[in-house]
Amino acid sequence: MTSYVRALYEFSGEPGTSEISIAVGEVLQVLRTDVGEGWWEGKNSKGEVGLFPAAYVEVMSAAEAKPHQQPAISQNLSSDAPNAGRYDSMADDYNDGDDWEDDWDDDNDTYSEIGPSNNSLKQHDKHMTHSSSNYDNKNLPATPSEDFFQSSVSGNNNTSTLKKSSMFGKSSDSFILGLGNRDRLPDNELIYIVPYENFYQWQPNYQSYSVIVASPKKETKFKGMKTFIAYQLTPSFNNISVSRRYKHFDWLHERLVEKFCLIPIPPLPDKQISGRYEEQFVEHRRVQLQEFVDWVCRHPVLSKCEVWHHFLTCTDEKVWKLGKRKAERDTYVGITYCWAISPPEKQLLQSNVDLQMESCSQFIHSMDISVRNLLTISNEMAKKYQTQSKKEFQRIGEGLTDLSRSIAFDEKRSSCGDKSLADCVSKIGDIFCVIGHQFGEQPKLDWVPFSDRLHIYRGVLNSFPDILSIHKGAMQKRKECERLAAEQKMSNSQIVDVNRRTDIVSYAVMAEMSHFKIERETHLKQTLKSLIEEQIKFYSGIVSKLQDAYAQFD
């Protein structure tokens, strides 16, 4: 069935490429969604066919799209046709035959670069999806709790009584009400929350390890028809390297976002289409992937996740496929993952929880603004060093070089001493040109790494509003259940269970807040320290060069 989308943002297609321009509010007909790298193919209102960023549009509902649909040309391709289902089955066979190199994107496409970052928006959309549709309770098995609520609600004629559809419409409801998968997990898969000072934290991972992302290499497949960059990942716990492409990281990121709705997943590097094989870009992406990997390795929950270890250790194609499908069919995802969390037995004081959540919300909002502002400043500083400052010093050097030529022209008429003024000025000009070159190269050592760290923090901060929203929904469900208990429509044992499960959500959010606090007190401190160290080295080098220039007159 043909689908239609509405443009949320304006996009100007680059001339001479396969891109098309779209305007805000414009309706486009989608022709392909499997182009890869965040691009879709479609037809705009002018009838032009081409590519546009998928993150710039929203899918229209069937009712909204109906006025734009074209009448069917023929009804002969119905399900009753002789060949009906043949191509469907072929497609199923094709899709089922995915292997190590599943085409989640096409690395050899040569479309132009996407401007704005899509990763944070993509992660935000997935979190919103978890909180609304992934765990529709109508697919869950009936339980005594569900039967109780169903009979209580249907048996009451009061229109203000909570309806079953509203009670089970959110993904968090199934967990809060004790529905769905409640099989006890093995002890080695349980995640514990322990007291930490005056707060709570995830139980530390005492078997810490690191992973090195290195040796990016351009590789080909299908006899050179497809080209891609492969990175070598080597975990410290086994020292066995595995080869991973960016699309493998992208798949992993999707799995982590889907599984951990109460844990912010750090963002991947922004996607880029043009220039992806340039040495400078490949190396920068390697550094950015290293930042992502380091963050996951430091997290006490993510670092022990099964899909993460599968990503780090699997070298066999068949085992990879089995692990990939297992991860995609995982039932302990989203809010359901709370069944795997084992918090302290202590019942939380609701007023204290509300106070902490309000404080967290204000802090996240404030830090998000600060990080975005600092990221803008950092990017501007890098650009200033690479362009403006570099050109200024090189202009000074070129001006001094021209001056030395003029002086040398006059010095030819007379004998000069051991060291002519022209030579001195020429060497000073060379020094200023070298300083200009150093300005151009310096951001690679300080402002660019600083921006990469801020990119991670920006993505993590972007996830917290969704996490707090999920927690708020759980608290609202708790209040609804307490009202039902007051009306004697819930038993005391049921409300105790509901309160216990909402406490698990609160414990998880507080544990993640504690981890983020530890991160910024160590990781962010080291980030700022590294920035200042590189600045000291840089300006010390500039002073040394200027001293060399001064020494030309000694």
C-alpha positions as CSV (number, residue, x, y, z in Angstrom):
1,M,0.0,0.0,0.0
2,T,1.3,3.4,-1.0
3,S,2.3,5.6,2.0
4,Y,2.4,9.3,2.3
5,V,4.5,11.6,4.5
6,R,4.3,15.2,5.5
7,A,7.5,17.3,5.7
8,L,8.3,18.6,9.1
9,Y,11.4,20.6,8.0
10,E,12.6,22.3,4.9
11,F,15.3,20.5,2.9
12,S,17.1,21.8,-0.1
13,G,18.4,19.1,-2.4
14,E,21.9,19.5,-3.6
15,P,22.1,20.2,-7.3
16,G,23.5,17.5,-9.5
17,T,22.5,14.7,-7.1
18,S,19.6,12.4,-6.6
19,E,18.1,14.6,-3.9
20,I,14.9,16.6,-4.1
21,S,13.9,19.7,-2.3
22,I,10.9,19.6,0.1
23,A,9.0,22.4,1.9
24,V,7.5,22.4,5.4
25,G,4.0,20.9,5.3
26,E,4.5,19.4,1.8
27,V,3.0,16.0,1.2
28,L,5.2,13.4,-0.5
29,Q,4.5,9.9,-1.8
30,V,7.0,7.4,-0.5
31,L,8.4,5.1,-3.2
32,R,11.2,3.4,-1.2
33,T,12.3,3.2,2.4
34,D,15.2,0.8,2.0
35,V,17.6,3.3,0.4
36,G,19.8,3.3,3.5
37,E,21.7,5.8,5.6
38,G,18.6,7.6,6.8
39,W,17.3,8.4,3.3
40,W,13.9,7.6,1.6
41,E,12.9,7.9,-2.0
42,G,9.7,9.7,-2.9
43,K,7.8,12.0,-5.2
44,N,7.1,15.6,-4.1
45,S,4.2,17.9,-5.0
46,K,6.0,18.9,-8.2
47,G,6.2,15.4,-9.5
48,E,9.9,15.2,-8.9
49,V,11.3,11.8,-7.8
50,G,14.4,11.7,-5.6
51,L,15.8,11.2,-2.2
52,F,15.0,13.1,1.1
53,P,16.0,12.6,4.8
54,A,13.6,10.3,6.5
55,A,14.0,12.2,9.8
56,Y,12.6,15.3,8.1
57,V,9.1,13.9,7.6
58,E,6.3,12.2,9.5
59,V,4.2,9.3,8.2
60,M,0.6,10.4,7.6
61,S,-2.4,8.3,8.8
62,A,-4.6,6.5,6.3
63,A,-7.3,9.1,6.8
64,E,-4.9,12.0,6.2
65,A,-3.4,10.3,3.2
66,K,-6.6,9.3,1.5
67,P,-7.2,12.6,-0.4
68,H,-3.7,12.2,-1.9
69,Q,-4.0,8.6,-3.0
70,Q,-4.2,7.7,-6.7
71,P,-7.1,5.5,-7.8
72,A,-6.1,1.9,-8.3
73,I,-5.4,1.0,-12.0
74,S,-6.4,-2.6,-11.7
75,Q,-7.8,-5.0,-9.1
76,N,-6.3,-8.0,-10.9
77,L,-3.5,-8.3,-8.4
78,S,-5.7,-9.4,-5.5
79,S,-4.9,-12.2,-3.2
80,D,-7.1,-14.5,-5.3
81,A,-4.9,-14.1,-8.4
82,P,-3.1,-17.3,-9.5
83,N,0.4,-15.9,-8.6
84,A,-0.7,-14.1,-5.5
85,G,1.6,-14.9,-2.6
86,R,4.3,-16.1,-4.8
87,Y,6.3,-12.9,-4.6
88,D,5.4,-12.5,-1.0
89,S,6.9,-15.9,-0.2
90,M,10.0,-15.1,-2.3
91,A,10.4,-11.9,-0.4
92,D,10.1,-13.7,2.9
93,D,12.7,-16.2,1.8
94,Y,15.0,-13.3,0.8
95,N,14.5,-11.4,4.0
96,D,15.0,-14.6,6.0
97,G,18.3,-15.2,4.3
98,D,20.1,-12.3,6.0
99,D,23.7,-12.9,6.9
100,W,26.7,-11.2,8.4
101,E,26.4,-8.4,5.8
102,D,22.7,-7.6,6.1
103,D,22.0,-4.6,3.9
104,W,20.8,-2.3,6.7
105,D,22.4,0.4,4.6
106,D,24.3,0.6,1.3
107,D,27.8,1.9,2.0
108,N,28.6,2.3,-1.7
109,D,25.8,4.8,-2.4
110,T,27.1,8.3,-3.3
111,Y,24.4,10.7,-2.2
112,S,25.3,14.0,-0.7
113,E,25.7,14.6,3.0
114,I,22.9,15.1,5.4
115,G,23.3,18.4,7.2
116,P,21.6,18.2,10.6
117,S,22.2,15.4,13.0
118,N,19.5,12.6,13.0
119,N,20.8,10.3,15.7
120,S,19.3,12.2,18.6
121,L,16.0,12.5,16.9
122,K,16.0,8.9,16.0
123,Q,16.7,7.8,19.6
124,H,14.0,10.2,20.8
125,D,11.4,8.7,18.4
126,K,12.3,5.2,19.6
127,H,11.9,6.1,23.2
128,M,8.5,7.6,22.4
129,T,7.6,4.4,20.6
130,H,8.5,2.3,23.6
131,S,6.2,4.3,25.8
132,S,3.2,3.9,23.5
133,S,3.1,0.8,21.3
134,N,5.7,-1.9,21.8
135,Y,3.9,-3.8,24.5
136,D,0.2,-3.6,23.6
137,N,-1.5,-5.6,26.4
138,K,-4.0,-7.2,24.0
139,N,-1.2,-9.6,23.0
140,L,-0.4,-10.5,26.6
141,P,-1.8,-13.6,28.2
142,A,-4.7,-13.2,30.6
143,T,-3.8,-13.2,34.3
144,P,-5.7,-13.0,37.5
145,S,-4.9,-9.3,37.8
146,E,-6.2,-8.6,34.3
147,D,-9.4,-10.7,34.9
148,F,-9.9,-8.7,38.1
149,F,-9.7,-5.3,36.4
150,Q,-11.8,-6.5,33.5
151,S,-14.6,-7.6,35.7
152,S,-14.4,-4.6,37.9
153,V,-14.5,-2.1,35.1
154,S,-17.1,-3.8,32.9
155,G,-19.4,-4.3,35.9
156,N,-19.6,-0.6,36.8
157,N,-22.0,1.7,35.1
158,N,-20.4,4.9,36.3
159,T,-18.9,6.7,33.2
160,S,-16.1,8.1,35.3
161,T,-14.8,4.7,36.1
162,L,-11.4,3.8,34.6
163,K,-11.9,2.0,31.3
164,K,-9.9,-1.1,30.4
165,S,-8.7,0.5,27.2
166,S,-7.2,3.5,29.0
167,M,-5.8,1.2,31.8
168,F,-3.8,-0.9,29.3
169,G,-3.1,1.6,26.6
170,K,0.4,2.4,27.7
171,S,3.4,0.1,27.7
172,S,4.2,0.8,31.3
173,D,0.8,-0.3,32.4
174,S,1.5,-3.9,31.7
175,F,4.4,-4.0,34.1
176,I,2.8,-1.8,36.8
177,L,-0.3,-4.0,36.7
178,G,1.8,-7.2,36.8
179,L,0.8,-8.4,33.3
180,G,2.9,-10.0,30.6
181,N,6.2,-11.9,31.1
182,R,6.8,-12.6,34.8
183,D,9.1,-15.6,34.6
184,R,11.9,-15.3,37.0
185,L,15.2,-14.7,35.3
186,P,18.4,-16.6,36.2
187,D,20.4,-14.8,38.9
188,N,23.2,-14.0,36.5
189,E,20.7,-12.0,34.3
190,L,19.3,-10.0,37.2
191,I,20.4,-6.4,37.7
192,Y,20.8,-5.2,41.3
193,I,20.4,-1.7,42.7
194,V,22.3,-1.0,45.9
195,P,22.4,2.0,48.3
196,Y,24.9,4.7,47.4
197,E,25.6,7.4,50.0
198,N,22.2,9.0,50.3
199,F,20.9,7.7,47.0
200,Y,21.0,4.4,45.0
201,Q,23.1,3.1,42.2
202,W,23.4,0.1,39.9
203,Q,25.6,-2.5,41.4
204,P,29.1,-1.8,40.1
205,N,30.6,-4.1,37.5
206,Y,33.7,-5.3,39.3
207,Q,35.0,-7.1,36.2
208,S,35.6,-3.9,34.2
209,Y,37.1,-4.0,30.8
210,S,37.9,-1.8,27.8
211,V,37.4,-2.1,24.0
212,I,39.7,-0.6,21.5
213,V,38.3,0.6,18.1
214,A,41.2,0.6,15.6
215,S,42.4,-0.2,12.1
216,P,39.6,1.2,9.9
217,K,40.0,-0.5,6.6
218,K,38.3,0.0,3.2
219,E,36.9,-3.4,2.1
220,T,34.7,-4.6,-0.8
221,K,32.2,-7.4,-1.5
222,F,30.3,-8.7,-4.5
223,K,33.5,-8.5,-6.6
224,G,34.0,-4.9,-5.8
225,M,30.5,-3.7,-6.4
226,K,30.0,-2.8,-2.8
227,T,32.5,-0.8,-0.7
228,F,32.5,-0.1,3.0
229,I,34.8,0.7,6.0
230,A,35.3,-2.0,8.6
231,Y,36.6,-1.2,12.1
232,Q,38.5,-3.7,14.3
233,L,37.1,-4.0,17.9
234,T,39.3,-5.7,20.5
235,P,37.9,-6.3,24.0
236,S,40.5,-6.5,26.8
237,F,38.8,-9.6,28.3
238,N,39.8,-11.9,25.4
239,N,42.0,-9.8,23.1
240,I,40.1,-11.3,20.1
241,S,39.4,-8.8,17.4
242,V,36.1,-8.6,15.5
243,S,35.3,-6.6,12.4
244,R,32.3,-4.3,12.5
245,R,30.9,-1.8,10.0
246,Y,29.0,1.4,10.9
247,K,25.7,-0.3,10.1
248,H,26.5,-3.0,12.7
249,F,26.9,-0.2,15.3
250,D,23.6,1.2,14.0
251,W,21.8,-2.1,14.5
252,L,23.3,-2.5,18.0
253,H,22.2,1.0,18.9
254,E,18.6,0.2,17.9
255,R,18.6,-2.9,20.0
256,L,20.0,-1.0,23.1
257,V,17.5,1.8,22.7
258,E,14.6,-0.7,22.4
259,K,15.7,-2.8,25.4
260,F,16.6,-0.1,27.9
261,C,13.9,2.6,28.0
262,L,15.1,3.8,31.5
263,I,18.8,4.1,30.5
264,P,19.9,6.7,28.0
265,I,21.9,5.2,25.2
266,P,24.8,7.4,24.0
267,P,24.5,8.5,20.4
268,L,26.5,7.3,17.4
269,P,28.4,9.6,15.1
270,D,26.2,11.5,12.7
271,K,25.5,9.7,9.4
272,Q,27.2,11.0,6.3
273,I,27.0,10.0,2.7
274,S,29.5,12.0,0.7
275,G,33.2,11.9,1.7
276,R,32.8,8.8,3.8
277,Y,36.0,7.2,2.5
278,E,38.2,10.2,3.0
279,E,41.0,9.4,5.4
280,Q,40.3,12.3,7.8
281,F,36.6,11.5,8.0
282,V,37.2,7.8,8.6
283,E,39.7,8.5,11.4
284,H,37.3,11.0,13.0
285,R,34.5,8.5,12.9
286,R,36.7,5.9,14.5
287,V,37.4,8.3,17.4
288,Q,33.6,9.0,17.7
289,L,32.9,5.3,17.8
290,Q,35.5,4.9,20.4
291,E,33.7,7.4,22.6
292,F,30.4,5.4,22.1
293,V,32.1,2.2,23.0
294,D,33.9,3.7,26.1
295,W,30.6,5.0,27.5
296,V,28.9,1.6,27.1
297,C,31.9,-0.2,28.7
298,R,31.7,2.1,31.7
299,H,28.0,1.6,32.3
300,P,27.4,-1.2,34.9
301,V,24.2,-2.4,33.1
302,L,25.0,-1.9,29.4
303,S,28.5,-3.4,29.8
304,K,26.9,-6.7,30.9
305,C,24.1,-6.8,28.3
306,E,23.9,-10.0,26.2
307,V,23.4,-8.2,22.9
308,W,26.5,-6.0,23.6
309,H,28.7,-9.0,24.3
310,H,27.3,-10.7,21.2
311,F,28.4,-7.7,19.2
312,L,31.8,-7.7,20.7
313,T,32.7,-11.3,20.5
314,C,30.9,-13.1,17.7
315,T,33.1,-14.0,14.8
316,D,31.0,-16.8,13.2
317,E,28.4,-15.9,10.6
318,K,25.8,-18.5,11.6
319,V,26.2,-17.7,15.3
320,W,25.9,-14.0,14.5
321,K,22.6,-14.6,12.7
322,L,21.2,-16.6,15.6
323,G,22.2,-14.0,18.1
324,K,20.9,-11.2,15.9
325,R,17.4,-12.8,15.7
326,K,17.4,-13.7,19.4
327,A,18.1,-10.0,20.2
328,E,15.4,-8.8,17.9
329,R,12.9,-11.2,19.5
330,D,13.9,-10.4,23.0
331,T,10.8,-10.1,25.3
332,Y,12.6,-8.3,28.1
333,V,12.6,-4.9,26.3
334,G,11.3,-1.5,27.2
335,I,9.5,-1.3,30.5
336,T,9.3,-5.1,30.6
337,Y,13.0,-5.1,31.3
338,C,12.1,-3.9,34.8
339,W,11.3,-7.6,35.6
340,A,15.0,-8.1,35.5
341,I,15.7,-5.4,38.1
342,S,16.2,-6.4,41.7
343,P,16.1,-3.2,43.9
344,P,16.4,-2.9,47.7
345,E,13.4,-4.2,49.7
346,K,12.9,-0.8,51.3
347,Q,9.7,1.0,50.3
348,L,10.3,4.4,48.8
349,L,8.8,7.5,50.3
350,Q,6.7,9.0,47.5
351,S,7.3,12.6,48.5
352,N,11.1,12.0,48.4
353,V,10.8,10.4,45.0
354,D,8.8,13.3,43.6
355,L,11.3,15.8,45.0
356,Q,14.2,14.0,43.4
357,M,12.4,13.7,40.0
358,E,11.6,17.4,40.0
359,S,15.2,18.3,40.8
360,C,16.4,15.9,38.1
361,S,14.1,17.4,35.5
362,Q,15.3,21.0,36.3
363,F,18.9,19.9,36.3
364,I,18.6,18.0,33.0
365,H,16.9,20.9,31.3
366,S,19.6,23.4,32.5
367,M,22.5,21.1,31.6
368,D,21.0,20.4,28.2
369,I,20.9,24.1,27.4
370,S,24.5,24.5,28.7
371,V,25.9,21.6,26.7
372,R,24.2,22.7,23.5
373,N,25.6,26.2,24.0
374,L,29.1,24.9,24.7
375,L,28.9,22.5,21.7
376,T,28.1,25.5,19.5
377,I,31.0,27.5,21.0
378,S,33.4,24.5,20.6
379,N,32.4,24.1,16.9
380,E,32.9,27.8,16.3
381,M,36.3,27.7,18.0
382,A,37.4,24.8,15.8
383,K,36.2,26.6,12.7
384,K,37.9,29.8,13.8
385,Y,41.2,28.0,14.3
386,Q,41.0,26.1,11.1
387,T,40.0,29.1,8.9
388,Q,40.2,32.6,10.3
389,S,43.3,32.3,12.7
390,K,45.1,30.1,10.2
391,K,44.6,32.7,7.4
392,E,45.5,35.6,9.6
393,F,48.9,34.2,10.6
394,Q,49.6,33.0,7.1
395,R,48.8,36.5,5.8
396,I,51.3,38.0,8.3
397,G,53.9,35.4,7.2
398,E,53.3,36.2,3.5
399,G,53.5,39.9,4.2
400,L,56.8,39.6,5.9
401,T,58.1,37.4,3.1
402,D,57.2,40.1,0.6
403,L,59.0,42.6,2.8
404,S,62.1,40.5,2.9
405,R,62.2,40.4,-0.9
406,S,62.0,44.1,-1.1
407,I,64.8,44.5,1.4
408,A,66.9,41.9,-0.4
409,F,66.5,43.8,-3.7
410,D,68.2,46.8,-2.1
411,E,70.8,44.8,-0.2
412,K,72.2,43.5,-3.4
413,R,73.7,47.0,-4.0
414,S,75.8,46.9,-1.0
415,S,77.8,44.3,0.9
416,C,76.1,42.9,4.0
417,G,77.3,41.4,7.2
418,D,77.0,37.8,8.4
419,K,73.3,38.0,8.5
420,S,71.2,40.3,6.3
421,L,68.0,41.9,7.4
422,A,66.2,40.3,4.5
423,D,67.2,36.8,5.7
424,C,65.9,37.6,9.2
425,V,62.6,39.0,8.0
426,S,62.2,36.0,5.6
427,K,62.7,33.5,8.5
428,I,60.3,35.4,10.7
429,G,57.7,35.2,7.9
430,D,58.3,31.4,7.6
431,I,57.7,31.1,11.4
432,F,54.4,33.0,11.2
433,C,53.3,30.7,8.3
434,V,54.2,27.7,10.5
435,I,52.1,29.2,13.3
436,G,49.2,29.6,10.9
437,H,49.5,25.9,10.0
438,Q,49.6,24.9,13.6
439,F,46.4,26.8,14.3
440,G,44.7,24.9,11.4
441,E,45.8,21.5,12.8
442,Q,45.2,22.3,16.5
443,P,41.4,21.6,16.7
444,K,42.1,18.0,16.0
445,L,43.8,17.8,19.4
446,D,41.4,19.9,21.6
447,W,38.2,21.4,20.2
448,V,37.2,18.5,18.0
449,P,37.6,15.8,20.8
450,F,35.9,18.2,23.1
451,S,32.9,18.5,20.7
452,D,32.8,14.7,20.4
453,R,32.5,14.3,24.2
454,L,29.8,17.0,24.2
455,H,28.0,15.1,21.4
456,I,27.8,12.1,23.7
457,Y,26.4,14.2,26.6
458,R,23.9,15.9,24.3
459,G,22.5,12.6,23.2
460,V,22.3,11.2,26.7
461,L,20.6,14.4,28.0
462,N,18.1,14.2,25.2
463,S,17.0,10.8,26.5
464,F,16.2,11.8,30.0
465,P,12.9,13.7,29.3
466,D,11.5,10.4,27.8
467,I,12.8,8.5,30.9
468,L,11.2,11.0,33.3
469,S,8.0,10.8,31.2
470,I,7.9,7.0,31.5
471,H,8.3,7.4,35.3
472,K,5.6,10.0,35.5
473,G,3.2,7.7,33.6
474,A,4.0,4.9,36.1
475,M,3.3,7.3,39.0
476,Q,-0.1,8.3,37.4
477,K,-1.0,4.6,37.1
478,R,-0.1,4.1,40.8
479,K,-2.5,6.9,41.8
480,E,-5.2,5.4,39.6
481,C,-4.8,2.1,41.3
482,E,-4.8,3.7,44.8
483,R,-8.1,5.3,43.9
484,L,-9.5,2.0,42.8
485,A,-8.2,0.5,46.1
486,A,-10.0,3.3,48.0
487,E,-13.2,2.4,46.2
488,Q,-12.5,-1.3,47.2
489,K,-12.1,-2.3,43.5
490,M,-8.6,-3.5,44.2
491,S,-7.4,-5.8,47.0
492,N,-4.7,-4.7,49.5
493,S,-2.3,-7.3,48.2
494,Q,-2.7,-6.0,44.6
495,I,-2.1,-2.4,45.6
496,V,1.0,-3.5,47.5
497,D,2.3,-5.3,44.4
498,V,1.5,-2.2,42.2
499,N,3.4,0.1,44.7
500,R,6.4,-2.3,44.7
501,R,6.6,-2.3,40.9
502,T,6.4,1.5,40.6
503,D,9.2,1.6,43.2
504,I,11.3,-0.5,40.8
505,V,10.8,2.1,38.1
506,S,11.7,4.9,40.6
507,Y,14.8,2.9,41.9
508,A,15.9,2.4,38.2
509,V,15.6,6.1,37.4
510,M,17.4,7.1,40.6
511,A,20.2,4.6,39.9
512,E,20.7,6.0,36.4
513,M,20.8,9.5,37.8
514,S,23.5,8.4,40.2
515,H,25.5,6.9,37.4
516,F,25.2,10.0,35.3
517,K,26.5,12.0,38.3
518,I,29.5,9.7,38.7
519,E,30.2,10.0,34.9
520,R,30.2,13.8,34.9
521,E,32.3,14.0,38.0
522,T,35.0,11.7,36.4
523,H,34.6,11.6,32.7
524,L,33.6,15.3,32.2
525,K,36.3,16.4,34.5
526,Q,38.9,14.5,32.5
527,T,37.4,15.9,29.3
528,L,38.0,19.5,30.5
529,K,41.4,18.6,31.8
530,S,42.4,17.2,28.4
531,L,41.2,20.4,26.7
532,I,43.2,22.7,28.9
533,E,46.3,20.5,28.7
534,E,46.2,20.6,24.9
535,Q,45.6,24.4,25.0
536,I,48.7,24.8,27.2
537,K,50.8,22.7,24.9
538,F,49.6,24.6,21.9
539,Y,50.1,28.1,23.2
540,S,53.4,27.1,24.7
541,G,54.4,26.0,21.2
542,I,53.3,29.3,19.8
543,V,55.4,31.2,22.4
544,S,58.4,29.0,21.5
545,K,57.9,29.9,17.8
546,L,57.7,33.6,18.6
547,Q,60.8,33.3,20.7
548,D,62.6,31.8,17.7
549,A,61.4,34.8,15.6
550,Y,62.7,37.2,18.2
551,A,66.1,35.4,18.3
552,Q,66.6,36.2,14.6
553,F,67.8,39.7,15.6
554,D,70.3,38.4,18.2
